[in-house]
């Protein structure tokens, strides 16, 4: 796992190091642009984007993400942000 600002540049090496093939990008609706940019960096390894993450993730949101994982032969995830999500006015 890698964390921190600027780690997107290390994404390809980390995917290779971990021998991952199909990753699901996790984001909030406000982060869809960042999720799409990551997808575009790893098109051969991206299984899709789940942009429904919310603060204090409700069970139904987690279940929706897990359905995408189960249906997409996903072997890893990339989470954008971390901790709590904030919405700017």
ABEGO torsion letter per residue (X at the ends): XBBEBGAAAAAAAAAAAAGBABBBBBBBAAAAAAAAAAAAABAAABAEBBAABBBGBBAAAAAAAAAAAAAAGBABBBBBEEEBBBBBX
